[in-house]
């Protein structure tokens, strides 16, 4: 599923951009420090997005285990009786449950 991006990689990229904008960034503006308004706005936006990403829970699903479970539920003497539609529906519902955290 290559269309998904690893959350850790996104956060690392955000950190890299924050350091490019303000290399000595400690995420706090020092008293008396002058900073370009646009840079400050970018720093705030990147920090905000990073905080949002850190609140998202990523649930791992063992796809091999789920496939084995599905095969056990739908086989009869080695013959798979499930249709493609039933297969798609099963894994679609698995994805929905995963998103809900079930």
Residue frames as a rotation matrix with the C-alpha (Angstrom) as fourth column:
UNK 1
0.582 0.813 0.000 0.00
0.813 -0.582 0.000 0.00
0.000 0.000 -1.000 0.00
UNK 2
-0.383 -0.921 0.075 2.51
0.924 -0.382 0.025 2.51
0.006 0.078 0.997 -1.22
UNK 3
-0.003 0.418 0.909 0.05
0.407 -0.830 0.383 5.42
0.914 0.371 -0.168 -1.29
UNK 4
0.928 0.333 -0.167 0.33
0.266 -0.279 0.923 5.77
0.261 -0.901 -0.347 2.49
UNK 5
0.110 -0.896 0.431 3.13
-0.217 -0.445 -0.869 7.73
0.970 0.002 -0.243 4.13
UNK 6
-0.027 -0.235 -0.972 4.80
0.843 0.517 -0.149 6.67
0.538 -0.823 0.184 7.35
UNK 7
0.879 0.468 0.091 3.82
0.331 -0.736 0.591 9.13
0.344 -0.489 -0.802 10.10
UNK 8
0.524 -0.759 -0.385 7.36
0.496 -0.096 0.863 9.13
-0.692 -0.643 0.326 11.53
UNK 9
-0.346 -0.665 0.662 8.77
0.927 -0.134 0.350 10.14
-0.144 0.735 0.663 8.14
UNK 10
0.302 0.541 0.785 6.33
0.609 -0.743 0.278 13.06
0.733 0.394 -0.554 7.84
UNK 11
0.967 0.056 -0.247 7.19
0.241 -0.507 0.827 14.31
-0.080 -0.860 -0.504 11.32
UNK 12
0.128 -0.991 -0.042 10.91
0.704 0.061 0.708 14.02
-0.699 -0.120 0.705 10.55
UNK 13
-0.282 -0.175 0.943 10.41
0.897 -0.397 0.195 16.06
0.340 0.901 0.269 7.36
UNK 14
0.729 0.579 0.365 8.51
0.372 -0.782 0.500 18.73
0.575 -0.229 -0.785 9.31
UNK 15
0.741 -0.528 -0.414 11.37
0.377 -0.182 0.908 18.89
-0.555 -0.829 0.064 11.84
UNK 16
-0.219 -0.849 0.482 13.83
0.914 -0.005 0.406 19.28
-0.342 0.529 0.777 8.99
UNK 17
0.039 0.326 0.945 11.82
0.697 -0.686 0.208 22.20
0.716 0.651 -0.254 7.58
UNK 18
0.948 0.287 -0.135 11.59
0.284 -0.579 0.764 23.82
0.141 -0.763 -0.630 11.00
UNK 19
0.359 -0.898 -0.255 15.38
0.548 -0.018 0.836 23.63
-0.755 -0.440 0.486 11.36
UNK 20
-0.294 -0.418 0.859 15.83
0.947 -0.247 0.204 25.10
0.127 0.874 0.469 7.86
UNK 21
0.474 0.576 0.666 13.69
0.467 -0.805 0.365 28.08
0.746 0.138 -0.651 8.83
UNK 22
0.618 -0.231 0.751 15.33
-0.673 -0.649 0.355 28.64
0.406 -0.725 -0.557 12.20
UNK 23
0.143 -0.630 -0.763 18.46
-0.113 0.755 -0.645 26.47
0.983 0.179 0.037 12.71
UNK 24
-0.874 -0.482 0.061 18.77
-0.104 0.063 -0.993 27.20
0.475 -0.874 -0.105 16.41
UNK 25
-0.066 0.974 0.218 15.09
-0.621 -0.211 0.755 26.58
0.781 -0.086 0.619 16.95
UNK 26
-0.991 -0.114 -0.066 14.20
-0.012 0.577 -0.816 25.38
0.131 -0.809 -0.574 20.41
UNK 27
-0.301 0.952 0.051 10.51
0.722 0.193 0.665 25.92
0.623 0.237 -0.745 19.58
UNK 28
0.504 0.412 -0.759 10.64
0.791 -0.572 0.215 29.03
-0.346 -0.709 -0.615 21.76
UNK 29
0.428 -0.335 0.840 11.37
0.412 -0.755 -0.511 32.55
0.805 0.564 -0.185 20.67
UNK 30
-0.264 -0.629 -0.731 14.03
0.959 -0.090 -0.269 34.14
0.104 -0.772 0.627 22.85
UNK 31
0.631 0.451 -0.631 13.33
0.585 -0.811 0.004 37.48
-0.510 -0.372 -0.776 24.51
UNK 32
0.262 -0.492 -0.830 14.56
-0.337 -0.853 0.400 40.29
-0.904 0.175 -0.389 22.27
UNK 33
-0.617 -0.484 0.621 14.98
0.357 0.532 0.768 37.98
-0.702 0.695 -0.155 19.29
UNK 34
-0.072 0.561 -0.825 13.83
-0.716 -0.605 -0.349 39.51
-0.695 0.565 0.445 16.05
UNK 35
-0.630 -0.049 0.775 12.27
0.352 0.871 0.341 37.21
-0.692 0.488 -0.532 13.54
UNK 36
-0.912 0.324 -0.250 10.72
-0.371 -0.393 0.842 37.80
0.174 0.861 0.479 10.15
UNK 37
-0.253 0.914 0.318 6.93
-0.818 -0.027 -0.574 37.63
-0.516 -0.406 0.754 10.44
UNK 38
0.425 0.403 -0.811 6.65
-0.828 0.535 -0.168 35.13
0.366 0.743 0.561 7.58
UNK 39
-0.479 -0.670 -0.567 9.23
-0.294 0.731 -0.616 32.82
0.827 -0.128 -0.547 9.17
UNK 40
-0.865 0.204 0.459 7.38
-0.457 0.062 -0.888 32.99
-0.209 -0.977 0.040 12.48
UNK 41
0.155 0.981 -0.115 4.10
-0.937 0.109 -0.331 32.14
-0.313 0.159 0.936 10.75
UNK 42
0.241 -0.140 -0.960 5.70
-0.597 0.759 -0.260 29.11
0.766 0.636 0.099 9.02
UNK 43
-0.810 -0.581 -0.076 7.25
-0.266 0.480 -0.836 27.93
0.522 -0.657 -0.544 12.28
UNK 44
-0.551 0.687 0.473 3.87
-0.677 -0.037 -0.735 28.16
-0.487 -0.725 0.486 14.02
UNK 45
0.393 0.744 -0.541 2.10
-0.920 0.326 -0.219 26.35
0.014 0.583 0.812 11.16
UNK 46
-0.066 -0.501 -0.863 4.65
-0.442 0.790 -0.425 23.53
0.895 0.353 -0.273 10.99
UNK 47
-0.935 -0.265 0.237 4.62
-0.310 0.280 -0.909 23.09
0.174 -0.923 -0.344 14.77
UNK 48
-0.200 0.953 0.226 0.80
-0.857 -0.059 -0.511 23.00
-0.474 -0.296 0.829 14.71
UNK 49
0.441 0.333 -0.834 0.73
-0.775 0.609 -0.166 20.33
0.452 0.720 0.527 11.97
UNK 50
-0.511 -0.716 -0.475 3.32
-0.302 0.667 -0.681 18.28
0.805 -0.205 -0.557 13.88
UNK 51
-0.809 0.273 0.520 1.17
-0.525 0.061 -0.849 18.38
-0.264 -0.960 0.094 17.01
UNK 52
0.261 0.945 -0.199 -1.87
-0.935 0.196 -0.295 17.23
-0.240 0.263 0.935 15.03
UNK 53
0.209 -0.248 -0.946 0.07
-0.569 0.755 -0.324 14.31
0.795 0.606 0.016 13.53
UNK 54
-0.804 -0.594 -0.014 1.28
-0.308 0.437 -0.845 13.29
0.509 -0.675 -0.534 16.98
UNK 55
-0.439 0.718 0.540 -2.34
-0.761 0.023 -0.649 12.96
-0.479 -0.695 0.536 18.15
UNK 56
0.382 0.581 -0.719 -3.20
-0.881 0.463 -0.094 10.45
0.278 0.669 0.689 15.40
UNK 57
0.041 -0.297 0.954 -3.08
-0.575 0.774 0.265 6.86
-0.817 -0.560 -0.139 16.56
UNK 58
-0.106 -0.158 -0.982 -1.73
-0.936 0.348 0.045 4.42
0.335 0.924 -0.185 14.01
UNK 59
0.360 0.303 0.883 -3.12
-0.618 0.786 -0.018 0.91
-0.699 -0.539 0.470 14.35
UNK 60
-0.635 -0.634 -0.441 -1.17
-0.767 0.448 0.459 -1.91
-0.093 0.630 -0.771 12.81
UNK 61
0.596 0.781 0.187 -3.08
-0.703 0.620 -0.349 -4.75
-0.389 0.077 0.918 11.18
UNK 62
-0.519 -0.716 0.467 -1.47
-0.385 0.684 0.620 -8.14
-0.763 0.142 -0.631 10.62
UNK 63
0.064 0.595 -0.801 -2.69
-0.983 -0.103 -0.155 -8.69
-0.175 0.797 0.578 7.07
UNK 64
-0.624 -0.341 -0.703 -1.27
-0.508 0.861 0.033 -12.22
0.594 0.378 -0.710 6.81
UNK 65
-0.953 0.295 0.069 -3.21
0.100 0.521 -0.848 -13.23
-0.287 -0.801 -0.526 9.93
UNK 66
-0.221 0.922 -0.319 -6.40
-0.534 -0.388 -0.751 -11.64
-0.816 0.005 0.578 8.58
UNK 67
-0.131 0.119 -0.984 -6.01
-0.957 0.244 0.157 -13.41
0.259 0.962 0.082 5.23
UNK 68
-0.890 -0.234 -0.391 -5.51
-0.140 0.957 -0.254 -16.75
0.434 -0.172 -0.885 7.00
UNK 69
-0.737 0.674 0.053 -8.59
-0.015 0.062 -0.998 -16.09
-0.676 -0.736 -0.035 9.15
UNK 70
-0.050 0.729 -0.682 -10.61
-0.863 -0.375 -0.338 -15.20
-0.503 0.572 0.648 6.08
UNK 71
-0.425 -0.180 -0.887 -9.50
-0.724 0.655 0.214 -18.35
0.543 0.734 -0.409 4.24
UNK 72
-0.995 0.059 -0.076 -10.47
0.094 0.778 -0.621 -20.51
0.023 -0.625 -0.780 7.25
UNK 73
-0.470 0.872 -0.140 -13.91
-0.233 -0.275 -0.933 -18.89
-0.851 -0.406 0.332 7.38
UNK 74
0.271 0.626 -0.731 -14.60
-0.809 -0.263 -0.526 -19.32
-0.521 0.734 0.435 3.68
UNK 75
-0.550 -0.509 -0.662 -13.05
-0.797 0.556 0.235 -22.65
0.249 0.657 -0.711 2.71
UNK 76
0.511 0.675 0.533 -14.71
-0.714 0.678 -0.174 -26.00
-0.479 -0.292 0.828 2.35
UNK 77
0.651 -0.339 0.679 -12.38
0.342 0.930 0.136 -28.98
-0.678 0.144 0.721 1.82
UNK 78
-0.357 -0.932 0.061 -9.73
0.551 -0.157 0.820 -26.81
-0.755 0.326 0.569 0.20
UNK 79
-0.355 0.307 0.883 -12.17
0.849 -0.290 0.442 -25.08
0.392 0.906 -0.158 -2.14
UNK 80
-0.891 0.009 -0.454 -12.73
0.224 -0.861 -0.456 -21.37
-0.395 -0.508 0.765 -1.57
UNK 81
-0.240 0.907 0.345 -16.41
0.970 0.234 0.059 -20.61
-0.027 0.349 -0.937 -1.80
UNK 82
0.119 0.268 -0.956 -16.18
0.403 -0.893 -0.200 -16.84
-0.907 -0.362 -0.214 -1.37
UNK 83
0.619 0.130 0.774 -16.73
0.777 -0.242 -0.581 -14.61
0.112 0.962 -0.251 -4.36
UNK 84
-0.459 -0.791 0.404 -14.56
0.730 -0.595 -0.336 -11.64
0.506 0.141 0.851 -5.23
UNK 85
0.019 0.561 0.828 -17.32
-0.154 -0.817 0.556 -9.34
0.988 -0.138 0.070 -3.94
UNK 86
0.912 0.308 -0.270 -17.41
0.178 0.295 0.939 -11.15
0.369 -0.905 0.214 -0.59
UNK 87
0.158 -0.945 -0.286 -13.63
0.981 0.183 -0.062 -10.94
0.111 -0.271 0.956 -0.37
UNK 88
-0.497 -0.323 0.806 -13.60
0.389 -0.913 -0.125 -7.23
0.776 0.251 0.579 -1.13
UNK 89
0.430 0.764 0.480 -16.40
-0.192 -0.442 0.876 -6.60
0.882 -0.469 -0.043 1.38
UNK 90
0.758 -0.185 -0.625 -14.55
0.618 0.509 0.599 -8.48
0.208 -0.841 0.500 4.13
UNK 91
-0.227 -0.961 -0.159 -11.34
0.973 -0.217 -0.079 -6.48
0.042 -0.173 0.984 3.73
UNK 92
-0.309 0.239 0.920 -13.23
0.156 -0.942 0.297 -3.20
0.938 0.236 0.254 3.27
UNK 93
0.756 0.647 0.094 -14.96
-0.040 -0.098 0.994 -3.79
0.653 -0.756 -0.048 6.60
UNK 94
0.444 -0.698 -0.562 -11.61
0.895 0.368 0.251 -4.72
0.032 -0.614 0.788 8.16
UNK 95
-0.527 -0.647 0.551 -10.24
0.663 -0.719 -0.210 -1.35
0.532 0.254 0.808 7.01
UNK 96
0.112 0.666 0.738 -13.22
-0.149 -0.723 0.675 0.49
0.982 -0.186 0.018 8.50
UNK 97
0.891 0.192 -0.411 -12.81
0.328 0.352 0.877 -1.32
0.312 -0.916 0.250 11.82
UNK 98
0.012 -0.978 -0.207 -9.09
0.990 0.041 -0.134 -0.50
0.140 -0.203 0.969 11.79
UNK 99
-0.457 -0.132 0.880 -9.85
0.270 -0.963 -0.004 3.21
0.848 0.235 0.476 11.28
UNK 100
0.487 0.749 0.450 -12.29
-0.295 -0.344 0.892 3.15
0.822 -0.567 0.053 14.19
UNK 101
-0.350 -0.733 0.582 -9.71
-0.844 -0.023 -0.536 1.45
0.407 -0.679 -0.611 16.39
UNK 102
0.644 0.664 0.381 -11.63
-0.759 0.616 0.210 -1.79
-0.095 -0.424 0.901 16.83
